Amino acid sequence: CFDGTSVCDDLNIDIGGPFGACAPDGFCNIHDANHALTGFSGTNPCACPAGAAPTIGHQIVGSASLVAAARQRSIRPGGEIEVDVFLNEPLDDLRGYQLDVAVHGGRSGVWELKDIRIEQRADHVFAGLDDTFDAFNTQTGQMLCGLDGTGVATSGRAYLATYTYGVSADASGTFTVDVRREGQTFLIASDDGEVDLTSSSPAVAVVAHGRNRRLR
């Protein structure tokens, strides 16, 4: 469902709202995966009473910010550019994350999302762990990654994902890549805890003629 190959409602995998609510909320995202995993483990059976399911308040267990960084300061029209997203502060408990990213700006042309991936890097939040799952949707600019088990402590400036964009031949001007805090971006901890996303810094790059300047 999350990769856009099927419809969530047809598969009935929209199984719960965020942070403990039992009723489907119209989205297929990291919360549904968290509900399924905690349900099977027995740590959160989601035993709702008959009738309308209540909305259960979530517990804030930490706070952090996200940073998007372009690997180049400038890019020629018709080229490609990669943008990495990082978790800026260390956390005591992170079980999973979902990113919702969008491009804005420019005088003309577009940036088309070509690929989302998680590189095998030593600074990844879940580096060295085998019990991970992930999903990617290049149509919506969303991705998720999580742990089958409980959350783990993370370091500061931890890598999350890489977005690759194709720059149209008619593109010009300054473009920004934003991690949308008001969209489907979530950081979750063990037992349906929430990591409060305090801010997100966009990546900025200029489409211009001439030689590209790579970041060092």
Salt bridges, closest charged atoms under 4 A:
GLU82 OE1 - ARG71 NH1 2.84
GLU82 OE2 - ARG117 NH2 2.57
ASP84 OD2 - ARG71 NE 2.92
ASP84 OD2 - ARG121 NH1 3.88
ASP100 OD1 - ARG180 NH2 2.76
GLU112 OE1 - LYS114 NZ 3.43
ASP115 OD2 - ARG117 NH1 3.68
GLU119 OE2 - ARG71 NH2 3.08
GLU119 OE2 - ARG117 NH2 2.73
GLU119 OE1 - ARG121 NH1 3.72
ASP123 OD2 - ARG121 NH2 2.81
ASP178 OD2 - HIS104 NE2 3.50
GLU194 OE1 - HIS58 NE2 2.52
